Amino acid sequence: MQTYLDFEKSIAELESRIRDMKSLESGDEINIAEEVTRLEKKLDKLLRDTYAKLSSWDKIKVARHPDRPHLSDYIENLFTDFMPLSGDRGFADDHAIIGGIGRFNGQTVMVVGHEKGNDTESRIKHNFGMARPEGFRKAIRLFELADQFNIPIVTFVDTAGAYPGVGAEERGQAEAIARSTEACLAVKVPFISVIIGEGGSGGAVALAVGNKVLMMEHAVYSVISPEGCASILWRTNEKAEDAANALKITAHDLHKLEVVDEVIPEPIGGAHRDHDKTMKSVGKAIDNALMEFSAISADKIKELRSEKFLNMGNVGL
C-alpha cells in the first residue's frame, strides 16, 4: 500500500479517485477511460508542481520515505555475482554496513553502503542504517582490499548518522569514523559515492569521500540532523524545520556549493514511486563516473581526490 507524506494529501485523493474509476464496472467503458486519462494527466501535473517546490524539510521527509530504494535494492538491480564480505576481523559483523564484491556492467567493483532495512524486523537487524565502529572498520578492510587488487569502489550512503550508543563510544566510534575517512582518501582506485537517502554527519562522510560524489535529487546531506541541530541551538525539536532550511542540505544547495559533483534526477514524485527508473538513472550515473576515471593513473586518482576535498570551502583567503 502506498505511503503518503503530509504534503501529498491532494495527490493521495486524486490517486484514490483514479483507482476507484478503474475498478468501476460499467457499460460506458469509453467515458470511464476518458475520465481516467484526464485524471492521470491532472495527477502528473500535480506531482510535477508539488515536487518542484519542496522545502528542505519536505526533502527530508522524501529522503526518509519507507518505500525509497535501499542499498539491498541497488545491489539486486545494478550488480551481478555479488559476494558479501562480512566482519571487521576484530570484534563483530555490523549489519548497518553491507559490503562485498560484485560486477557492474561486467566490471568487478567493491560495493559498500548503509542498509536501513525495509520492515520492522530488517530495520532492527540493520540498526536503521546507523553503524557501530565495527561497521566502519569493515568498510576500511574492504577499501584496502579493493585497493590491493585494483578494484574500483562504489559506496551508497543512507544513514541518519553513526550509532551514538555507549558501547559504540567505548569501542572507539569517533576513531573508526576518522580512520574510514582516511582510508577513502588513501586508496588509488576510482572511488564513486552515491547519496541515495539521508547523508547524516560523520557516519555518512566515512563512506562518501569519493572522486565523484553523486546525490539523488531528493536526498539530503548534512553535518547534523535538523532535529539534532534544533535541540542544540534552540533546545527544542520544534525548530527542526527552521534548522533544515538553514543547513543547506538539499542536492541543489550542495551542488551549488560544490560539495557534491552531480545531482541524479529522480522519477516524478520521488524514487519511491518508480524503482525501475531510479535504478536506470543511478546505474547510468555510476557508469559515467567510472568511465571518467578509467584512463587515469592510480597516483593521479588519489591526488585528484585529495585536491578535491582540500579545496572544498576555499574562499581564496
Phi and psi restraints in degrees (value plus and minus 20) as a CYANA .aco file:
   2 GLN   PHI     -83.2   -43.2
   2 GLN   PSI     112.6   152.6
   3 THR   PHI    -118.2   -78.2
   3 THR   PSI     105.8   145.8
   4 TYR   PHI    -126.5   -86.5
   4 TYR   PSI     122.8   162.8
   5 LEU   PHI    -106.2   -66.2
   5 LEU   PSI     144.6   184.6
   6 ASP   PHI     -82.5   -42.5
   6 ASP   PSI     -49.5    -9.5
   7 PHE   PHI    -104.4   -64.4
   7 PHE   PSI     -18.0    22.0
   8 GLU   PHI    -123.0   -83.0
   8 GLU   PSI       1.2    41.2
   9 LYS   PHI     -77.9   -37.9
   9 LYS   PSI     -66.6   -26.6
  10 SER   PHI     -85.2   -45.2
  10 SER   PSI     -56.4   -16.4
  11 ILE   PHI     -85.0   -45.0
  11 ILE   PSI     -63.6   -23.6
  12 ALA   PHI     -81.3   -41.3
  12 ALA   PSI     -63.3   -23.3
  13 GLU   PHI     -83.9   -43.9
  13 GLU   PSI     -61.8   -21.8
  14 LEU   PHI     -89.0   -49.0
  14 LEU   PSI     -61.4   -21.4
  15 GLU   PHI     -85.9   -45.9
  15 GLU   PSI     -54.1   -14.1
  16 SER   PHI     -84.9   -44.9
  16 SER   PSI     -60.9   -20.9
  17 ARG   PHI     -83.6   -43.6
  17 ARG   PSI     -60.7   -20.7
  18 ILE   PHI     -83.9   -43.9
  18 ILE   PSI     -63.6   -23.6
  19 ARG   PHI     -82.0   -42.0
  19 ARG   PSI     -61.5   -21.5
  20 ASP   PHI     -83.7   -43.7
  20 ASP   PSI     -62.0   -22.0
  21 MET   PHI     -83.4   -43.4
  21 MET   PSI     -61.5   -21.5
  22 LYS   PHI     -87.4   -47.4
  22 LYS   PSI     -46.2    -6.2
  23 SER   PHI    -107.4   -67.4
  23 SER   PSI     -27.3    12.7
  24 LEU   PHI     -87.9   -47.9
  24 LEU   PSI     119.2   159.2
  25 GLU   PHI    -127.4   -87.4
  25 GLU   PSI      91.9   131.9
  26 SER   PHI    -167.1  -127.1
  26 SER   PSI     133.8   173.8
  27 GLY   PHI     -96.1   -56.1
  27 GLY   PSI     -38.0     2.0
  28 ASP   PHI    -114.9   -74.9
  28 ASP   PSI      44.3    84.3
  29 GLU   PHI     -88.3   -48.3
  29 GLU   PSI     -48.9    -8.9
  30 ILE   PHI     -84.7   -44.7
  30 ILE   PSI     -65.8   -25.8
  31 ASN   PHI     -84.9   -44.9
  31 ASN   PSI     -58.1   -18.1
  32 ILE   PHI     -84.0   -44.0
  32 ILE   PSI     -64.4   -24.4
  33 ALA   PHI     -81.9   -41.9
  33 ALA   PSI     -61.0   -21.0
  34 GLU   PHI     -84.0   -44.0
  34 GLU   PSI     -61.6   -21.6
  35 GLU   PHI     -87.0   -47.0
  35 GLU   PSI     -59.7   -19.7
  36 VAL   PHI     -82.3   -42.3
  36 VAL   PSI     -63.4   -23.4
  37 THR   PHI     -81.2   -41.2
  37 THR   PSI     -62.2   -22.2
  38 ARG   PHI     -83.3   -43.3
  38 ARG   PSI     -63.8   -23.8
  39 LEU   PHI     -88.0   -48.0
  39 LEU   PSI     -55.9   -15.9
  40 GLU   PHI     -87.3   -47.3
  40 GLU   PSI     -56.8   -16.8
  41 LYS   PHI     -86.3   -46.3
  41 LYS   PSI     -59.1   -19.1
  42 LYS   PHI     -84.9   -44.9
  42 LYS   PSI     -60.1   -20.1
  43 LEU   PHI     -84.1   -44.1
  43 LEU   PSI     -63.6   -23.6
  44 ASP   PHI     -79.5   -39.5
  44 ASP   PSI     -64.1   -24.1
  45 LYS   PHI     -85.8   -45.8
  45 LYS   PSI     -60.4   -20.4
  46 LEU   PHI     -84.0   -44.0
  46 LEU   PSI     -62.1   -22.1
  47 LEU   PHI     -82.6   -42.6
  47 LEU   PSI     -66.1   -26.1
  48 ARG   PHI     -81.1   -41.1
  48 ARG   PSI     -66.2   -26.2
  49 ASP   PHI     -85.5   -45.5
  49 ASP   PSI     -61.9   -21.9
  50 THR   PHI     -85.6   -45.6
  50 THR   PSI     -66.9   -26.9
  51 TYR   PHI    -100.4   -60.4
  51 TYR   PSI     -30.6     9.4
  52 ALA   PHI    -100.3   -60.3
  52 ALA   PSI     -37.1     2.9
  53 LYS   PHI    -146.2  -106.2
  53 LYS   PSI      13.2    53.2
  54 LEU   PHI     -88.4   -48.4
  54 LEU   PSI     118.9   158.9
  55 SER   PHI    -100.2   -60.2
  55 SER   PSI     150.5   190.5
  56 SER   PHI     -79.6   -39.6
  56 SER   PSI     -58.4   -18.4
  57 TRP   PHI     -87.4   -47.4
  57 TRP   PSI     -58.2   -18.2
  58 ASP   PHI     -84.2   -44.2
  58 ASP   PSI     -59.3   -19.3
  59 LYS   PHI     -81.0   -41.0
  59 LYS   PSI     -58.5   -18.5
  60 ILE   PHI     -81.9   -41.9
  60 ILE   PSI     -60.7   -20.7
  61 LYS   PHI     -83.7   -43.7
  61 LYS   PSI     -59.5   -19.5
  62 VAL   PHI     -87.5   -47.5
  62 VAL   PSI     -63.1   -23.1
  63 ALA   PHI     -81.8   -41.8
  63 ALA   PSI     -48.9    -8.9
  64 ARG   PHI    -115.6   -75.6
  64 ARG   PSI     -15.5    24.5
  65 HIS   PHI     -76.4   -36.4
  65 HIS   PSI     110.8   150.8
  66 PRO   PHI     -83.2   -43.2
  66 PRO   PSI     -42.4    -2.4
  67 ASP   PHI    -113.4   -73.4
  67 ASP   PSI     -18.8    21.2
  68 ARG   PHI     -86.2   -46.2
  68 ARG   PSI     121.4   161.4
  69 PRO   PHI     -78.5   -38.5
  69 PRO   PSI     117.6   157.6
  70 HIS   PHI    -128.6   -88.6
  70 HIS   PSI     158.0   198.0
  71 LEU   PHI     -72.3   -32.3
  71 LEU   PSI     -64.9   -24.9
  72 SER   PHI     -79.0   -39.0
  72 SER   PSI     -53.8   -13.8
  73 ASP   PHI     -88.8   -48.8
  73 ASP   PSI     -61.6   -21.6
  74 TYR   PHI     -86.8   -46.8
  74 TYR   PSI     -60.1   -20.1
  75 ILE   PHI     -81.8   -41.8
  75 ILE   PSI     -63.8   -23.8
  76 GLU   PHI     -85.8   -45.8
  76 GLU   PSI     -57.0   -17.0
  77 ASN   PHI    -114.8   -74.8
  77 ASN   PSI     -47.2    -7.2
  78 LEU   PHI    -125.9   -85.9
  78 LEU   PSI     -39.5     0.5
  79 PHE   PHI    -143.4  -103.4
  79 PHE   PSI     124.0   164.0
  80 THR   PHI    -135.0   -95.0
  80 THR   PSI     140.3   180.3
  81 ASP   PHI      33.6    73.6
  81 ASP   PSI      17.8    57.8
  82 PHE   PHI     -92.0   -52.0
  82 PHE   PSI     108.1   148.1
  83 MET   PHI    -139.0   -99.0
  83 MET   PSI      85.9   125.9
  84 PRO   PHI     -86.9   -46.9
  84 PRO   PSI     122.4   162.4
  85 LEU   PHI    -140.8  -100.8
  85 LEU   PSI     101.2   141.2
  86 SER   PHI    -132.4   -92.4
  86 SER   PSI     138.7   178.7
  87 GLY   PHI      64.7   104.7
  87 GLY   PSI     133.4   173.4
  88 ASP   PHI    -121.1   -81.1
  88 ASP   PSI     -18.5    21.5
  89 ARG   PHI      42.3    82.3
  89 ARG   PSI       4.0    44.0
  90 GLY   PHI    -160.7  -120.7
  90 GLY   PSI     -58.3   -18.3
  91 PHE   PHI    -155.8  -115.8
  91 PHE   PSI     -78.2   -38.2
  92 ALA   PHI    -186.6  -146.6
  92 ALA   PSI     159.8   199.8
  93 ASP   PHI    -122.0   -82.0
  93 ASP   PSI     104.6   144.6
  94 ASP   PHI    -116.7   -76.7
  94 ASP   PSI      99.5   139.5
  95 HIS   PHI     -99.4   -59.4
  95 HIS   PSI     -27.6    12.4
  96 ALA   PHI     -91.2   -51.2
  96 ALA   PSI     -45.6    -5.6
  97 ILE   PHI    -138.1   -98.1
  97 ILE   PSI     104.0   144.0
  98 ILE   PHI    -130.0   -90.0
  98 ILE   PSI     119.8   159.8
  99 GLY   PHI    -168.9  -128.9
  99 GLY   PSI     138.3   178.3
 100 GLY   PHI     151.6   191.6
 100 GLY   PSI     157.1   197.1
 101 ILE   PHI    -120.0   -80.0
 101 ILE   PSI     117.2   157.2
 102 GLY   PHI    -170.3  -130.3
 102 GLY   PSI    -196.3  -156.3
 103 ARG   PHI    -136.5   -96.5
 103 ARG   PSI     113.6   153.6
 104 PHE   PHI    -139.6   -99.6
 104 PHE   PSI      92.5   132.5
 105 ASN   PHI      31.8    71.8
 105 ASN   PSI      18.8    58.8
 106 GLY   PHI      67.6   107.6
 106 GLY   PSI     -29.7    10.3
 107 GLN   PHI    -118.0   -78.0
 107 GLN   PSI     114.2   154.2
 108 THR   PHI     -92.3   -52.3
 108 THR   PSI     109.6   149.6
 109 VAL   PHI    -157.4  -117.4
 109 VAL   PSI     137.6   177.6
 110 MET   PHI    -118.8   -78.8
 110 MET   PSI     103.8   143.8
 111 VAL   PHI    -128.4   -88.4
 111 VAL   PSI     106.9   146.9
 112 VAL   PHI    -158.9  -118.9
 112 VAL   PSI     116.5   156.5
 113 GLY   PHI    -192.2  -152.2
 113 GLY   PSI     151.1   191.1
 114 HIS   PHI    -103.8   -63.8
 114 HIS   PSI     120.9   160.9
 115 GLU   PHI    -143.6  -103.6
 115 GLU   PSI     100.4   140.4
 116 LYS   PHI    -107.9   -67.9
 116 LYS   PSI     -47.1    -7.1
 117 GLY   PHI      72.5   112.5
 117 GLY   PSI     137.2   177.2
 118 ASN   PHI    -142.7  -102.7
 118 ASN   PSI     -14.3    25.7
 119 ASP   PHI    -171.1  -131.1
 119 ASP   PSI     156.2   196.2
 120 THR   PHI     -77.1   -37.1
 120 THR   PSI     -67.0   -27.0
 121 GLU   PHI     -83.0   -43.0
 121 GLU   PSI     -66.6   -26.6
 122 SER   PHI     -92.8   -52.8
 122 SER   PSI     -50.7   -10.7
 123 ARG   PHI     -85.8   -45.8
 123 ARG   PSI     -58.8   -18.8
 124 ILE   PHI     -87.2   -47.2
 124 ILE   PSI     -62.9   -22.9
 125 LYS   PHI     -78.7   -38.7
 125 LYS   PSI     -64.2   -24.2
 126 HIS   PHI    -111.6   -71.6
 126 HIS   PSI     -12.8    27.2
 127 ASN   PHI      33.9    73.9
 127 ASN   PSI      16.9    56.9
 128 PHE   PHI      37.3    77.3
 128 PHE   PSI       7.4    47.4
 129 GLY   PHI      58.9    98.9
 129 GLY   PSI     -10.9    29.1
 130 MET   PHI    -117.1   -77.1
 130 MET   PSI      87.6   127.6
 131 ALA   PHI     -99.2   -59.2
 131 ALA   PSI     128.3   168.3
 132 ARG   PHI    -115.6   -75.6
 132 ARG   PSI     154.2   194.2
 133 PRO   PHI     -73.7   -33.7
 133 PRO   PSI     -58.9   -18.9
 134 GLU   PHI     -84.6   -44.6
 134 GLU   PSI     -44.5    -4.5
 135 GLY   PHI     -88.4   -48.4
 135 GLY   PSI     -64.4   -24.4
 136 PHE   PHI     -89.2   -49.2
 136 PHE   PSI     -54.3   -14.3
 137 ARG   PHI     -90.7   -50.7
 137 ARG   PSI     -51.0   -11.0
 138 LYS   PHI     -85.0   -45.0
 138 LYS   PSI     -64.0   -24.0
 139 ALA   PHI     -79.5   -39.5
 139 ALA   PSI     -63.6   -23.6
 140 ILE   PHI     -78.2   -38.2
 140 ILE   PSI     -66.3   -26.3
 141 ARG   PHI     -78.5   -38.5
 141 ARG   PSI     -61.4   -21.4
 142 LEU   PHI     -94.0   -54.0
 142 LEU   PSI     -55.7   -15.7
 143 PHE   PHI     -81.8   -41.8
 143 PHE   PSI     -64.7   -24.7
 144 GLU   PHI     -87.7   -47.7
 144 GLU   PSI     -55.6   -15.6
 145 LEU   PHI     -84.6   -44.6
 145 LEU   PSI     -63.9   -23.9
 146 ALA   PHI     -82.1   -42.1
 146 ALA   PSI     -60.5   -20.5
 147 ASP   PHI     -85.2   -45.2
 147 ASP   PSI     -60.2   -20.2
 148 GLN   PHI     -81.8   -41.8
 148 GLN   PSI     -58.5   -18.5
 149 PHE   PHI    -125.0   -85.0
 149 PHE   PSI      -5.8    34.2
 150 ASN   PHI      38.0    78.0
 150 ASN   PSI      28.5    68.5
 151 ILE   PHI    -130.0   -90.0
 151 ILE   PSI     103.4   143.4
 152 PRO   PHI     -77.9   -37.9
 152 PRO   PSI     130.9   170.9
 153 ILE   PHI    -132.7   -92.7
 153 ILE   PSI     114.1   154.1
 154 VAL   PHI    -145.3  -105.3
 154 VAL   PSI     101.5   141.5
 155 THR   PHI    -134.9   -94.9
 155 THR   PSI     129.9   169.9
 156 PHE   PHI    -141.9  -101.9
 156 PHE   PSI     102.4   142.4
 157 VAL   PHI    -124.9   -84.9
 157 VAL   PSI     104.1   144.1
 158 ASP   PHI    -181.0  -141.0
 158 ASP   PSI      63.9   103.9
 159 THR   PHI    -171.8  -131.8
 159 THR   PSI     125.0   165.0
 160 ALA   PHI     -94.2   -54.2
 160 ALA   PSI     -37.7     2.3
 161 GLY   PHI     129.3   169.3
 161 GLY   PSI     151.1   191.1
 162 ALA   PHI     -87.3   -47.3
 162 ALA   PSI     131.2   171.2
 163 TYR   PHI     -86.2   -46.2
 163 TYR   PSI     106.6   146.6
 164 PRO   PHI    -114.4   -74.4
 164 PRO   PSI      -1.8    38.2
 165 GLY   PHI     -88.9   -48.9
 165 GLY   PSI     142.5   182.5
 166 VAL   PHI     -80.8   -40.8
 166 VAL   PSI     -65.4   -25.4
 167 GLY   PHI     -79.8   -39.8
 167 GLY   PSI     -60.3   -20.3
 168 ALA   PHI     -84.5   -44.5
 168 ALA   PSI     -61.5   -21.5
 169 GLU   PHI     -87.1   -47.1
 169 GLU   PSI     -58.2   -18.2
 170 GLU   PHI     -84.3   -44.3
 170 GLU   PSI     -51.5   -11.5
 171 ARG   PHI    -110.9   -70.9
 171 ARG   PSI     -11.2    28.8
 172 GLY   PHI      69.6   109.6
 172 GLY   PSI      31.1    71.1
 173 GLN   PHI     -79.3   -39.3
 173 GLN   PSI     -69.5   -29.5
 174 ALA   PHI     -82.8   -42.8
 174 ALA   PSI     -62.1   -22.1
 175 GLU   PHI     -83.9   -43.9
 175 GLU   PSI     -60.3   -20.3
 176 ALA   PHI     -84.8   -44.8
 176 ALA   PSI     -60.7   -20.7
 177 ILE   PHI     -83.7   -43.7
 177 ILE   PSI     -64.5   -24.5
 178 ALA   PHI     -83.0   -43.0
 178 ALA   PSI     -62.2   -22.2
 179 ARG   PHI     -85.7   -45.7
 179 ARG   PSI     -56.6   -16.6
 180 SER   PHI     -87.5   -47.5
 180 SER   PSI     -61.3   -21.3
 181 THR   PHI     -81.9   -41.9
 181 THR   PSI     -62.3   -22.3
 182 GLU   PHI     -82.5   -42.5
 182 GLU   PSI     -60.2   -20.2
 183 ALA   PHI     -84.9   -44.9
 183 ALA   PSI     -56.7   -16.7
 184 CYS   PHI     -79.2   -39.2
 184 CYS   PSI     -61.5   -21.5
 185 LEU   PHI     -94.7   -54.7
 185 LEU   PSI     -44.7    -4.7
 186 ALA   PHI    -103.2   -63.2
 186 ALA   PSI     -46.9    -6.9
 187 VAL   PHI     -89.7   -49.7
 187 VAL   PSI     134.1   174.1
 188 LYS   PHI    -129.9   -89.9
 188 LYS   PSI      -4.8    35.2
 189 VAL   PHI    -125.2   -85.2
 189 VAL   PSI     138.3   178.3
 190 PRO   PHI     -76.2   -36.2
 190 PRO   PSI     114.5   154.5
 191 PHE   PHI    -147.6  -107.6
 191 PHE   PSI      90.8   130.8
 192 ILE   PHI    -132.7   -92.7
 192 ILE   PSI     106.0   146.0
 193 SER   PHI    -134.3   -94.3
 193 SER   PSI     118.1   158.1
 194 VAL   PHI    -146.3  -106.3
 194 VAL   PSI      99.5   139.5
 195 ILE   PHI    -109.4   -69.4
 195 ILE   PSI      89.0   129.0
 196 ILE   PHI    -120.7   -80.7
 196 ILE   PSI     -36.9     3.1
 197 GLY   PHI    -167.5  -127.5
 197 GLY   PSI    -125.1   -85.1
 198 GLU   PHI    -112.5   -72.5
 198 GLU   PSI     116.2   156.2
 199 GLY   PHI    -138.3   -98.3
 199 GLY   PSI      70.7   110.7
 200 GLY   PHI    -124.8   -84.8
 200 GLY   PSI      97.0   137.0
 201 SER   PHI      37.5    77.5
 201 SER   PSI    -174.8  -134.8
 202 GLY   PHI     -84.7   -44.7
 202 GLY   PSI     -46.3    -6.3
 203 GLY   PHI     -82.2   -42.2
 203 GLY   PSI     -46.5    -6.5
 204 ALA   PHI    -106.2   -66.2
 204 ALA   PSI     -66.3   -26.3
 205 VAL   PHI     -78.3   -38.3
 205 VAL   PSI     -54.2   -14.2
 206 ALA   PHI     -78.4   -38.4
 206 ALA   PSI     -40.5    -0.5
 207 LEU   PHI    -137.1   -97.1
 207 LEU   PSI     -14.4    25.6
 208 ALA   PHI    -140.3  -100.3
 208 ALA   PSI      -4.8    35.2
 209 VAL   PHI    -110.2   -70.2
 209 VAL   PSI      52.4    92.4
 210 GLY   PHI    -127.0   -87.0
 210 GLY   PSI     144.5   184.5
 211 ASN   PHI     -80.6   -40.6
 211 ASN   PSI     -58.4   -18.4
 212 LYS   PHI    -146.5  -106.5
 212 LYS   PSI     105.6   145.6
 213 VAL   PHI    -130.0   -90.0
 213 VAL   PSI      89.5   129.5
 214 LEU   PHI    -119.2   -79.2
 214 LEU   PSI     127.5   167.5
 215 MET   PHI    -159.2  -119.2
 215 MET   PSI     109.5   149.5
 216 MET   PHI     -83.3   -43.3
 216 MET   PSI     128.1   168.1
 217 GLU   PHI     -74.3   -34.3
 217 GLU   PSI     -60.3   -20.3
 218 HIS   PHI    -128.3   -88.3
 218 HIS   PSI      -0.6    39.4
 219 ALA   PHI    -102.7   -62.7
 219 ALA   PSI     148.7   188.7
 220 VAL   PHI    -152.5  -112.5
 220 VAL   PSI     133.9   173.9
 221 TYR   PHI    -167.6  -127.6
 221 TYR   PSI      99.5   139.5
 222 SER   PHI    -170.7  -130.7
 222 SER   PSI     139.3   179.3
 223 VAL   PHI     -93.5   -53.5
 223 VAL   PSI     -41.3    -1.3
 224 ILE   PHI    -178.3  -138.3
 224 ILE   PSI     132.5   172.5
 225 SER   PHI     -86.9   -46.9
 225 SER   PSI     130.5   170.5
 226 PRO   PHI     -77.5   -37.5
 226 PRO   PSI     -56.5   -16.5
 227 GLU   PHI     -84.3   -44.3
 227 GLU   PSI     -62.7   -22.7
 228 GLY   PHI     -85.8   -45.8
 228 GLY   PSI     -61.3   -21.3
 229 CYS   PHI     -82.2   -42.2
 229 CYS   PSI     -65.3   -25.3
 230 ALA   PHI     -84.0   -44.0
 230 ALA   PSI     -59.0   -19.0
 231 SER   PHI     -87.0   -47.0
 231 SER   PSI     -47.9    -7.9
 232 ILE   PHI    -101.6   -61.6
 232 ILE   PSI     -67.9   -27.9
 233 LEU   PHI     -99.0   -59.0
 233 LEU   PSI     -60.4   -20.4
 234 TRP   PHI    -134.7   -94.7
 234 TRP   PSI     -21.7    18.3
 235 ARG   PHI      41.1    81.1
 235 ARG   PSI       5.6    45.6
 236 THR   PHI    -176.6  -136.6
 236 THR   PSI     122.4   162.4
 237 ASN   PHI     -95.2   -55.2
 237 ASN   PSI     -31.1     8.9
 238 GLU   PHI     -86.9   -46.9
 238 GLU   PSI     -35.7     4.3
 239 LYS   PHI    -116.8   -76.8
 239 LYS   PSI      -6.0    34.0
 240 ALA   PHI     -79.6   -39.6
 240 ALA   PSI     -57.5   -17.5
 241 GLU   PHI     -85.0   -45.0
 241 GLU   PSI     -60.9   -20.9
 242 ASP   PHI     -83.1   -43.1
 242 ASP   PSI     -59.9   -19.9
 243 ALA   PHI     -84.1   -44.1
 243 ALA   PSI     -61.0   -21.0
 244 ALA   PHI     -80.2   -40.2
 244 ALA   PSI     -62.3   -22.3
 245 ASN   PHI     -88.9   -48.9
 245 ASN   PSI     -52.1   -12.1
 246 ALA   PHI    -100.4   -60.4
 246 ALA   PSI     -46.0    -6.0
 247 LEU   PHI     -96.9   -56.9
 247 LEU   PSI     -35.1     4.9
 248 LYS   PHI      36.9    76.9
 248 LYS   PSI      43.3    83.3
 249 ILE   PHI    -123.8   -83.8
 249 ILE   PSI     -23.8    16.2
 250 THR   PHI    -102.9   -62.9
 250 THR   PSI     141.5   181.5
 251 ALA   PHI     -80.2   -40.2
 251 ALA   PSI     -60.8   -20.8
 252 HIS   PHI     -81.5   -41.5
 252 HIS   PSI     -67.0   -27.0
 253 ASP   PHI     -83.0   -43.0
 253 ASP   PSI     -64.4   -24.4
 254 LEU   PHI     -92.6   -52.6
 254 LEU   PSI     -51.3   -11.3
 255 HIS   PHI     -88.8   -48.8
 255 HIS   PSI     -59.2   -19.2
 256 LYS   PHI     -84.0   -44.0
 256 LYS   PSI     -56.2   -16.2
 257 LEU   PHI    -103.6   -63.6
 257 LEU   PSI     -22.3    17.7
 258 GLU   PHI      44.8    84.8
 258 GLU   PSI       8.3    48.3
 259 VAL   PHI    -100.2   -60.2
 259 VAL   PSI     -55.7   -15.7
 260 VAL   PHI    -135.7   -95.7
 260 VAL   PSI     134.6   174.6
 261 ASP   PHI    -112.9   -72.9
 261 ASP   PSI     -47.7    -7.7
 262 GLU   PHI    -174.6  -134.6
 262 GLU   PSI     121.1   161.1
 263 VAL   PHI    -123.1   -83.1
 263 VAL   PSI     104.9   144.9
 264 ILE   PHI    -111.2   -71.2
 264 ILE   PSI      98.6   138.6
 265 PRO   PHI     -82.0   -42.0
 265 PRO   PSI     123.6   163.6
 266 GLU   PHI    -126.4   -86.4
 266 GLU   PSI     138.6   178.6
 267 PRO   PHI     -78.3   -38.3
 267 PRO   PSI     134.5   174.5
 268 ILE   PHI     -77.1   -37.1
 268 ILE   PSI     104.7   144.7
 269 GLY   PHI      74.3   114.3
 269 GLY   PSI     -15.9    24.1
 270 GLY   PHI      78.7   118.7
 270 GLY   PSI     139.4   179.4
 271 ALA   PHI     -80.9   -40.9
 271 ALA   PSI     -48.0    -8.0
 272 HIS   PHI     -88.7   -48.7
 272 HIS   PSI     -37.1     2.9
 273 ARG   PHI    -106.2   -66.2
 273 ARG   PSI     -41.2    -1.2
 274 ASP   PHI    -171.1  -131.1
 274 ASP   PSI      70.7   110.7
 275 HIS   PHI     -84.6   -44.6
 275 HIS   PSI     -57.4   -17.4
 276 ASP   PHI     -82.1   -42.1
 276 ASP   PSI     -68.0   -28.0
 277 LYS   PHI     -83.6   -43.6
 277 LYS   PSI     -57.7   -17.7
 278 THR   PHI     -81.5   -41.5
 278 THR   PSI     -65.0   -25.0
 279 MET   PHI     -82.0   -42.0
 279 MET   PSI     -60.4   -20.4
 280 LYS   PHI     -85.0   -45.0
 280 LYS   PSI     -62.4   -22.4
 281 SER   PHI     -85.7   -45.7
 281 SER   PSI     -65.5   -25.5
 282 VAL   PHI     -87.6   -47.6
 282 VAL   PSI     -62.6   -22.6
 283 GLY   PHI     -79.7   -39.7
 283 GLY   PSI     -62.1   -22.1
 284 LYS   PHI     -85.0   -45.0
 284 LYS   PSI     -61.4   -21.4
 285 ALA   PHI     -85.5   -45.5
 285 ALA   PSI     -61.3   -21.3
 286 ILE   PHI     -85.6   -45.6
 286 ILE   PSI     -63.2   -23.2
 287 ASP   PHI     -79.9   -39.9
 287 ASP   PSI     -65.6   -25.6
 288 ASN   PHI     -82.7   -42.7
 288 ASN   PSI     -59.8   -19.8
 289 ALA   PHI     -87.6   -47.6
 289 ALA   PSI     -62.0   -22.0
 290 LEU   PHI     -85.6   -45.6
 290 LEU   PSI     -59.3   -19.3
 291 MET   PHI     -82.0   -42.0
 291 MET   PSI     -57.0   -17.0
 292 GLU   PHI     -80.3   -40.3
 292 GLU   PSI     -52.3   -12.3
 293 PHE   PHI    -124.9   -84.9
 293 PHE   PSI     -15.6    24.4
 294 SER   PHI     -86.2   -46.2
 294 SER   PSI     -48.9    -8.9
 295 ALA   PHI    -124.4   -84.4
 295 ALA   PSI      -9.4    30.6
 296 ILE   PHI    -119.6   -79.6
 296 ILE   PSI     120.1   160.1
 297 SER   PHI     -86.8   -46.8
 297 SER   PSI     138.4   178.4
 298 ALA   PHI     -80.1   -40.1
 298 ALA   PSI     -66.4   -26.4
 299 ASP   PHI     -83.2   -43.2
 299 ASP   PSI     -58.0   -18.0
 300 LYS   PHI     -88.8   -48.8
 300 LYS   PSI     -57.6   -17.6
 301 ILE   PHI     -79.4   -39.4
 301 ILE   PSI     -66.1   -26.1
 302 LYS   PHI     -84.4   -44.4
 302 LYS   PSI     -62.5   -22.5
 303 GLU   PHI     -82.8   -42.8
 303 GLU   PSI     -64.3   -24.3
 304 LEU   PHI     -83.0   -43.0
 304 LEU   PSI     -59.0   -19.0
 305 ARG   PHI     -85.7   -45.7
 305 ARG   PSI     -64.4   -24.4
 306 SER   PHI     -83.1   -43.1
 306 SER   PSI     -64.9   -24.9
 307 GLU   PHI     -81.5   -41.5
 307 GLU   PSI     -60.6   -20.6
 308 LYS   PHI     -76.3   -36.3
 308 LYS   PSI     -67.5   -27.5
 309 PHE   PHI    -102.2   -62.2
 309 PHE   PSI     -48.9    -8.9
 310 LEU   PHI     -87.7   -47.7
 310 LEU   PSI     -53.0   -13.0
 311 ASN   PHI    -103.9   -63.9
 311 ASN   PSI     -29.6    10.4
 312 MET   PHI     -85.8   -45.8
 312 MET   PSI     106.4   146.4
 313 GLY   PHI      65.3   105.3
 313 GLY   PSI     -19.5    20.5
 314 ASN   PHI     -90.3   -50.3
 314 ASN   PSI     100.1   140.1
 315 VAL   PHI    -131.2   -91.2
 315 VAL   PSI      -2.8    37.2
 316 GLY   PHI      59.1    99.1
 316 GLY   PSI       0.1    40.1
